Amino acid sequence: SNNTIGTINGAIGSNSSSTSGQSVGILIDNGNISAQNNTISFLGNINRNNATGISASMIGMHISSTTGGTISGNHIHTLTNGSATADVSMYGLLCSGFSTVAVVEKNNIHSIGTTSTSALAQISGIRNQNLSTTCRNNFIRLGLDPSGASLTTGNVFVGIDEPLGGSTN
């Protein structure tokens, strides 16, 4: 908790155009989770990775645990992928692996984007790959860059994505 990842002075990330590259701001994959009040910003890459879920091109914060916990008050913004045509997937917050209830609340997620013109590129504020996560009172703003200008690349934008049909509130 209370970490700052990234800098306004230039994006942190990979300049590799690999088809398997990935950038992750914070990864927590074990134990009872308490991820609170972290700032993850200015992460970037140019990879052509078209994987989804835990292998996605860009993940601001990935929480994977079997014991649940609280993910609250995090500020995740200005995540970028500079691949021109790849079907990239980008997530502000990815939750996976919970078998007991996790609470995801009061997170501020915005300014996630790619230069890819692919209609299959997907940007999600929160991707919930669990059946036992409660999402409530999160602020998610997609489709705009950090200055507030519209992203016009034709990508798919999803505020909260639940591919497994979880129980988000």
Salt bridges, closest charged atoms under 4 A:
GLU105 OE1 - ARG136 NE 2.77
ASP161 OD2 - ARG127 NH1 2.97
